[in-house]
Amino acid sequence: MLRPPTDFGEQTLSQATEAFLAWTNGRLHAPIHRLLMSEKDEERFSIGFFTFPKEGYLVNVPKDPVDEGHPLLYKPFDGIKHIQFYKSEAGQRAGHDSLKAYCGV
């Protein structure tokens, strides 16, 4: 049975990606996520919605989040090429710092 979004309450999760980490100049983090379930045979339903920048489109940090107290952290980058880097051996070695390894200043 489908429920309207207003009924989901705490069951709804929205998560930022590394592209938002760069776009906000490090202010919006992409946390590591896990799911713990109390009942082993409890049913769980999930759906993923993903968006990616168009290939060749550069993700740039806007000027607003950059100032003396918050220097530029990331150079402009192609989101698809970052995903390719993440899947590479070098990207896997970088682990959770793959964005910094790929385009960090």
Chimera marker file (.cmm) of the C-alpha trace (Angstrom):
<marker_set name="trace">
<marker id="1" x="0.000" y="0.000" z="0.000" r="1" g="1" b="0" radius="0.5"/>
<marker id="2" x="1.419" y="3.387" z="-0.940" r="1" g="1" b="0" radius="0.5"/>
<marker id="3" x="1.439" y="6.142" z="1.638" r="1" g="1" b="0" radius="0.5"/>
<marker id="4" x="1.688" y="9.870" z="0.948" r="1" g="1" b="0" radius="0.5"/>
<marker id="5" x="5.143" y="11.342" z="1.687" r="1" g="1" b="0" radius="0.5"/>
<marker id="6" x="3.798" y="13.148" z="4.756" r="1" g="1" b="0" radius="0.5"/>
<marker id="7" x="3.334" y="9.744" z="6.459" r="1" g="1" b="0" radius="0.5"/>
<marker id="8" x="6.961" y="8.621" z="6.141" r="1" g="1" b="0" radius="0.5"/>
<marker id="9" x="8.267" y="10.647" z="9.095" r="1" g="1" b="0" radius="0.5"/>
<marker id="10" x="11.608" y="9.350" z="10.322" r="1" g="1" b="0" radius="0.5"/>
<marker id="11" x="11.643" y="6.587" z="7.717" r="1" g="1" b="0" radius="0.5"/>
<marker id="12" x="12.735" y="8.982" z="4.976" r="1" g="1" b="0" radius="0.5"/>
<marker id="13" x="16.442" y="9.546" z="4.462" r="1" g="1" b="0" radius="0.5"/>
<marker id="14" x="18.052" y="12.072" z="2.195" r="1" g="1" b="0" radius="0.5"/>
<marker id="15" x="21.808" y="12.106" z="1.807" r="1" g="1" b="0" radius="0.5"/>
<marker id="16" x="24.215" y="14.538" z="0.225" r="1" g="1" b="0" radius="0.5"/>
<marker id="17" x="26.848" y="13.253" z="-2.172" r="1" g="1" b="0" radius="0.5"/>
<marker id="18" x="30.448" y="14.257" z="-2.656" r="1" g="1" b="0" radius="0.5"/>
<marker id="19" x="29.388" y="16.649" z="-5.418" r="1" g="1" b="0" radius="0.5"/>
<marker id="20" x="27.477" y="18.645" z="-2.787" r="1" g="1" b="0" radius="0.5"/>
<marker id="21" x="30.537" y="18.511" z="-0.532" r="1" g="1" b="0" radius="0.5"/>
<marker id="22" x="32.502" y="20.268" z="-3.269" r="1" g="1" b="0" radius="0.5"/>
<marker id="23" x="29.670" y="22.582" z="-4.326" r="1" g="1" b="0" radius="0.5"/>
<marker id="24" x="29.249" y="23.846" z="-0.741" r="1" g="1" b="0" radius="0.5"/>
<marker id="25" x="33.027" y="24.116" z="-0.306" r="1" g="1" b="0" radius="0.5"/>
<marker id="26" x="33.106" y="21.457" z="2.401" r="1" g="1" b="0" radius="0.5"/>
<marker id="27" x="30.113" y="22.645" z="4.413" r="1" g="1" b="0" radius="0.5"/>
<marker id="28" x="27.665" y="19.863" z="3.509" r="1" g="1" b="0" radius="0.5"/>
<marker id="29" x="29.247" y="16.463" z="4.152" r="1" g="1" b="0" radius="0.5"/>
<marker id="30" x="28.463" y="13.100" z="2.593" r="1" g="1" b="0" radius="0.5"/>
<marker id="31" x="28.374" y="10.770" z="5.620" r="1" g="1" b="0" radius="0.5"/>
<marker id="32" x="29.191" y="7.089" z="5.583" r="1" g="1" b="0" radius="0.5"/>
<marker id="33" x="25.869" y="5.309" z="5.930" r="1" g="1" b="0" radius="0.5"/>
<marker id="34" x="24.827" y="1.943" z="7.285" r="1" g="1" b="0" radius="0.5"/>
<marker id="35" x="21.566" y="0.306" z="8.187" r="1" g="1" b="0" radius="0.5"/>
<marker id="36" x="21.058" y="-1.686" z="11.375" r="1" g="1" b="0" radius="0.5"/>
<marker id="37" x="17.896" y="-3.712" z="11.720" r="1" g="1" b="0" radius="0.5"/>
<marker id="38" x="16.589" y="-5.045" z="15.016" r="1" g="1" b="0" radius="0.5"/>
<marker id="39" x="14.757" y="-8.025" z="13.515" r="1" g="1" b="0" radius="0.5"/>
<marker id="40" x="16.661" y="-10.296" z="11.120" r="1" g="1" b="0" radius="0.5"/>
<marker id="41" x="13.538" y="-11.391" z="9.281" r="1" g="1" b="0" radius="0.5"/>
<marker id="42" x="11.951" y="-7.931" z="9.195" r="1" g="1" b="0" radius="0.5"/>
<marker id="43" x="11.118" y="-6.750" z="5.666" r="1" g="1" b="0" radius="0.5"/>
<marker id="44" x="12.906" y="-3.665" z="4.449" r="1" g="1" b="0" radius="0.5"/>
<marker id="45" x="12.065" y="-1.663" z="1.358" r="1" g="1" b="0" radius="0.5"/>
<marker id="46" x="14.307" y="0.959" z="-0.136" r="1" g="1" b="0" radius="0.5"/>
<marker id="47" x="14.638" y="2.884" z="-3.343" r="1" g="1" b="0" radius="0.5"/>
<marker id="48" x="17.539" y="4.932" z="-4.574" r="1" g="1" b="0" radius="0.5"/>
<marker id="49" x="17.243" y="8.094" z="-6.607" r="1" g="1" b="0" radius="0.5"/>
<marker id="50" x="20.522" y="9.229" z="-8.083" r="1" g="1" b="0" radius="0.5"/>
<marker id="51" x="21.462" y="12.240" z="-10.117" r="1" g="1" b="0" radius="0.5"/>
<marker id="52" x="24.708" y="12.883" z="-11.899" r="1" g="1" b="0" radius="0.5"/>
<marker id="53" x="25.992" y="15.948" z="-13.698" r="1" g="1" b="0" radius="0.5"/>
<marker id="54" x="25.999" y="15.610" z="-17.470" r="1" g="1" b="0" radius="0.5"/>
<marker id="55" x="29.349" y="14.350" z="-18.768" r="1" g="1" b="0" radius="0.5"/>
<marker id="56" x="31.574" y="17.309" z="-19.564" r="1" g="1" b="0" radius="0.5"/>
<marker id="57" x="29.713" y="19.581" z="-17.117" r="1" g="1" b="0" radius="0.5"/>
<marker id="58" x="32.027" y="20.995" z="-14.467" r="1" g="1" b="0" radius="0.5"/>
<marker id="59" x="30.962" y="21.174" z="-10.839" r="1" g="1" b="0" radius="0.5"/>
<marker id="60" x="32.207" y="24.549" z="-9.558" r="1" g="1" b="0" radius="0.5"/>
<marker id="61" x="32.180" y="25.988" z="-6.058" r="1" g="1" b="0" radius="0.5"/>
<marker id="62" x="30.069" y="29.184" z="-6.140" r="1" g="1" b="0" radius="0.5"/>
<marker id="63" x="31.750" y="32.374" z="-4.904" r="1" g="1" b="0" radius="0.5"/>
<marker id="64" x="29.482" y="32.730" z="-1.839" r="1" g="1" b="0" radius="0.5"/>
<marker id="65" x="30.918" y="29.925" z="0.338" r="1" g="1" b="0" radius="0.5"/>
<marker id="66" x="34.517" y="31.026" z="-0.314" r="1" g="1" b="0" radius="0.5"/>
<marker id="67" x="36.039" y="33.753" z="1.855" r="1" g="1" b="0" radius="0.5"/>
<marker id="68" x="39.040" y="34.365" z="4.141" r="1" g="1" b="0" radius="0.5"/>
<marker id="69" x="37.691" y="31.985" z="6.768" r="1" g="1" b="0" radius="0.5"/>
<marker id="70" x="36.680" y="29.376" z="4.197" r="1" g="1" b="0" radius="0.5"/>
<marker id="71" x="39.314" y="29.136" z="1.442" r="1" g="1" b="0" radius="0.5"/>
<marker id="72" x="38.563" y="27.235" z="-1.766" r="1" g="1" b="0" radius="0.5"/>
<marker id="73" x="38.849" y="23.474" z="-1.117" r="1" g="1" b="0" radius="0.5"/>
<marker id="74" x="38.082" y="21.964" z="-4.538" r="1" g="1" b="0" radius="0.5"/>
<marker id="75" x="38.964" y="22.766" z="-8.131" r="1" g="1" b="0" radius="0.5"/>
<marker id="76" x="36.176" y="22.493" z="-10.750" r="1" g="1" b="0" radius="0.5"/>
<marker id="77" x="35.660" y="18.858" z="-11.749" r="1" g="1" b="0" radius="0.5"/>
<marker id="78" x="33.686" y="16.668" z="-14.134" r="1" g="1" b="0" radius="0.5"/>
<marker id="79" x="31.324" y="14.556" z="-11.990" r="1" g="1" b="0" radius="0.5"/>
<marker id="80" x="31.447" y="11.527" z="-14.294" r="1" g="1" b="0" radius="0.5"/>
<marker id="81" x="35.251" y="11.567" z="-14.355" r="1" g="1" b="0" radius="0.5"/>
<marker id="82" x="35.275" y="11.725" z="-10.551" r="1" g="1" b="0" radius="0.5"/>
<marker id="83" x="33.133" y="8.560" z="-10.454" r="1" g="1" b="0" radius="0.5"/>
<marker id="84" x="35.578" y="6.893" z="-12.841" r="1" g="1" b="0" radius="0.5"/>
<marker id="85" x="38.447" y="7.976" z="-10.578" r="1" g="1" b="0" radius="0.5"/>
<marker id="86" x="36.583" y="6.663" z="-7.512" r="1" g="1" b="0" radius="0.5"/>
<marker id="87" x="36.313" y="3.223" z="-9.159" r="1" g="1" b="0" radius="0.5"/>
<marker id="88" x="40.015" y="3.205" z="-10.079" r="1" g="1" b="0" radius="0.5"/>
<marker id="89" x="42.760" y="1.704" z="-7.925" r="1" g="1" b="0" radius="0.5"/>
<marker id="90" x="43.955" y="5.189" z="-6.902" r="1" g="1" b="0" radius="0.5"/>
<marker id="91" x="40.410" y="6.205" z="-5.978" r="1" g="1" b="0" radius="0.5"/>
<marker id="92" x="39.916" y="3.084" z="-3.877" r="1" g="1" b="0" radius="0.5"/>
<marker id="93" x="43.189" y="3.772" z="-2.055" r="1" g="1" b="0" radius="0.5"/>
<marker id="94" x="41.950" y="7.290" z="-1.293" r="1" g="1" b="0" radius="0.5"/>
<marker id="95" x="38.831" y="5.822" z="0.348" r="1" g="1" b="0" radius="0.5"/>
<marker id="96" x="36.594" y="8.488" z="1.862" r="1" g="1" b="0" radius="0.5"/>
<marker id="97" x="38.952" y="11.216" z="0.630" r="1" g="1" b="0" radius="0.5"/>
<marker id="98" x="38.553" y="10.368" z="-3.056" r="1" g="1" b="0" radius="0.5"/>
<marker id="99" x="37.155" y="13.808" z="-3.902" r="1" g="1" b="0" radius="0.5"/>
<marker id="100" x="40.069" y="15.530" z="-2.172" r="1" g="1" b="0" radius="0.5"/>
<marker id="101" x="42.503" y="13.202" z="-3.962" r="1" g="1" b="0" radius="0.5"/>
<marker id="102" x="40.801" y="13.879" z="-7.298" r="1" g="1" b="0" radius="0.5"/>
<marker id="103" x="40.292" y="17.652" z="-7.243" r="1" g="1" b="0" radius="0.5"/>
<marker id="104" x="41.363" y="19.039" z="-3.867" r="1" g="1" b="0" radius="0.5"/>
<marker id="105" x="43.256" y="22.336" z="-3.819" r="1" g="1" b="0" radius="0.5"/>
<link id1="1" id2="2" r="1" g="1" b="0" radius="0.2"/>
<link id1="2" id2="3" r="1" g="1" b="0" radius="0.2"/>
<link id1="3" id2="4" r="1" g="1" b="0" radius="0.2"/>
<link id1="4" id2="5" r="1" g="1" b="0" radius="0.2"/>
<link id1="5" id2="6" r="1" g="1" b="0" radius="0.2"/>
<link id1="6" id2="7" r="1" g="1" b="0" radius="0.2"/>
<link id1="7" id2="8" r="1" g="1" b="0" radius="0.2"/>
<link id1="8" id2="9" r="1" g="1" b="0" radius="0.2"/>
<link id1="9" id2="10" r="1" g="1" b="0" radius="0.2"/>
<link id1="10" id2="11" r="1" g="1" b="0" radius="0.2"/>
<link id1="11" id2="12" r="1" g="1" b="0" radius="0.2"/>
<link id1="12" id2="13" r="1" g="1" b="0" radius="0.2"/>
<link id1="13" id2="14" r="1" g="1" b="0" radius="0.2"/>
<link id1="14" id2="15" r="1" g="1" b="0" radius="0.2"/>
<link id1="15" id2="16" r="1" g="1" b="0" radius="0.2"/>
<link id1="16" id2="17" r="1" g="1" b="0" radius="0.2"/>
<link id1="17" id2="18" r="1" g="1" b="0" radius="0.2"/>
<link id1="18" id2="19" r="1" g="1" b="0" radius="0.2"/>
<link id1="19" id2="20" r="1" g="1" b="0" radius="0.2"/>
<link id1="20" id2="21" r="1" g="1" b="0" radius="0.2"/>
<link id1="21" id2="22" r="1" g="1" b="0" radius="0.2"/>
<link id1="22" id2="23" r="1" g="1" b="0" radius="0.2"/>
<link id1="23" id2="24" r="1" g="1" b="0" radius="0.2"/>
<link id1="24" id2="25" r="1" g="1" b="0" radius="0.2"/>
<link id1="25" id2="26" r="1" g="1" b="0" radius="0.2"/>
<link id1="26" id2="27" r="1" g="1" b="0" radius="0.2"/>
<link id1="27" id2="28" r="1" g="1" b="0" radius="0.2"/>
<link id1="28" id2="29" r="1" g="1" b="0" radius="0.2"/>
<link id1="29" id2="30" r="1" g="1" b="0" radius="0.2"/>
<link id1="30" id2="31" r="1" g="1" b="0" radius="0.2"/>
<link id1="31" id2="32" r="1" g="1" b="0" radius="0.2"/>
<link id1="32" id2="33" r="1" g="1" b="0" radius="0.2"/>
<link id1="33" id2="34" r="1" g="1" b="0" radius="0.2"/>
<link id1="34" id2="35" r="1" g="1" b="0" radius="0.2"/>
<link id1="35" id2="36" r="1" g="1" b="0" radius="0.2"/>
<link id1="36" id2="37" r="1" g="1" b="0" radius="0.2"/>
<link id1="37" id2="38" r="1" g="1" b="0" radius="0.2"/>
<link id1="38" id2="39" r="1" g="1" b="0" radius="0.2"/>
<link id1="39" id2="40" r="1" g="1" b="0" radius="0.2"/>
<link id1="40" id2="41" r="1" g="1" b="0" radius="0.2"/>
<link id1="41" id2="42" r="1" g="1" b="0" radius="0.2"/>
<link id1="42" id2="43" r="1" g="1" b="0" radius="0.2"/>
<link id1="43" id2="44" r="1" g="1" b="0" radius="0.2"/>
<link id1="44" id2="45" r="1" g="1" b="0" radius="0.2"/>
<link id1="45" id2="46" r="1" g="1" b="0" radius="0.2"/>
<link id1="46" id2="47" r="1" g="1" b="0" radius="0.2"/>
<link id1="47" id2="48" r="1" g="1" b="0" radius="0.2"/>
<link id1="48" id2="49" r="1" g="1" b="0" radius="0.2"/>
<link id1="49" id2="50" r="1" g="1" b="0" radius="0.2"/>
<link id1="50" id2="51" r="1" g="1" b="0" radius="0.2"/>
<link id1="51" id2="52" r="1" g="1" b="0" radius="0.2"/>
<link id1="52" id2="53" r="1" g="1" b="0" radius="0.2"/>
<link id1="53" id2="54" r="1" g="1" b="0" radius="0.2"/>
<link id1="54" id2="55" r="1" g="1" b="0" radius="0.2"/>
<link id1="55" id2="56" r="1" g="1" b="0" radius="0.2"/>
<link id1="56" id2="57" r="1" g="1" b="0" radius="0.2"/>
<link id1="57" id2="58" r="1" g="1" b="0" radius="0.2"/>
<link id1="58" id2="59" r="1" g="1" b="0" radius="0.2"/>
<link id1="59" id2="60" r="1" g="1" b="0" radius="0.2"/>
<link id1="60" id2="61" r="1" g="1" b="0" radius="0.2"/>
<link id1="61" id2="62" r="1" g="1" b="0" radius="0.2"/>
<link id1="62" id2="63" r="1" g="1" b="0" radius="0.2"/>
<link id1="63" id2="64" r="1" g="1" b="0" radius="0.2"/>
<link id1="64" id2="65" r="1" g="1" b="0" radius="0.2"/>
<link id1="65" id2="66" r="1" g="1" b="0" radius="0.2"/>
<link id1="66" id2="67" r="1" g="1" b="0" radius="0.2"/>
<link id1="67" id2="68" r="1" g="1" b="0" radius="0.2"/>
<link id1="68" id2="69" r="1" g="1" b="0" radius="0.2"/>
<link id1="69" id2="70" r="1" g="1" b="0" radius="0.2"/>
<link id1="70" id2="71" r="1" g="1" b="0" radius="0.2"/>
<link id1="71" id2="72" r="1" g="1" b="0" radius="0.2"/>
<link id1="72" id2="73" r="1" g="1" b="0" radius="0.2"/>
<link id1="73" id2="74" r="1" g="1" b="0" radius="0.2"/>
<link id1="74" id2="75" r="1" g="1" b="0" radius="0.2"/>
<link id1="75" id2="76" r="1" g="1" b="0" radius="0.2"/>
<link id1="76" id2="77" r="1" g="1" b="0" radius="0.2"/>
<link id1="77" id2="78" r="1" g="1" b="0" radius="0.2"/>
<link id1="78" id2="79" r="1" g="1" b="0" radius="0.2"/>
<link id1="79" id2="80" r="1" g="1" b="0" radius="0.2"/>
<link id1="80" id2="81" r="1" g="1" b="0" radius="0.2"/>
<link id1="81" id2="82" r="1" g="1" b="0" radius="0.2"/>
<link id1="82" id2="83" r="1" g="1" b="0" radius="0.2"/>
<link id1="83" id2="84" r="1" g="1" b="0" radius="0.2"/>
<link id1="84" id2="85" r="1" g="1" b="0" radius="0.2"/>
<link id1="85" id2="86" r="1" g="1" b="0" radius="0.2"/>
<link id1="86" id2="87" r="1" g="1" b="0" radius="0.2"/>
<link id1="87" id2="88" r="1" g="1" b="0" radius="0.2"/>
<link id1="88" id2="89" r="1" g="1" b="0" radius="0.2"/>
<link id1="89" id2="90" r="1" g="1" b="0" radius="0.2"/>
<link id1="90" id2="91" r="1" g="1" b="0" radius="0.2"/>
<link id1="91" id2="92" r="1" g="1" b="0" radius="0.2"/>
<link id1="92" id2="93" r="1" g="1" b="0" radius="0.2"/>
<link id1="93" id2="94" r="1" g="1" b="0" radius="0.2"/>
<link id1="94" id2="95" r="1" g="1" b="0" radius="0.2"/>
<link id1="95" id2="96" r="1" g="1" b="0" radius="0.2"/>
<link id1="96" id2="97" r="1" g="1" b="0" radius="0.2"/>
<link id1="97" id2="98" r="1" g="1" b="0" radius="0.2"/>
<link id1="98" id2="99" r="1" g="1" b="0" radius="0.2"/>
<link id1="99" id2="100" r="1" g="1" b="0" radius="0.2"/>
<link id1="100" id2="101" r="1" g="1" b="0" radius="0.2"/>
<link id1="101" id2="102" r="1" g="1" b="0" radius="0.2"/>
<link id1="102" id2="103" r="1" g="1" b="0" radius="0.2"/>
<link id1="103" id2="104" r="1" g="1" b="0" radius="0.2"/>
<link id1="104" id2="105" r="1" g="1" b="0" radius="0.2"/>
</marker_set>
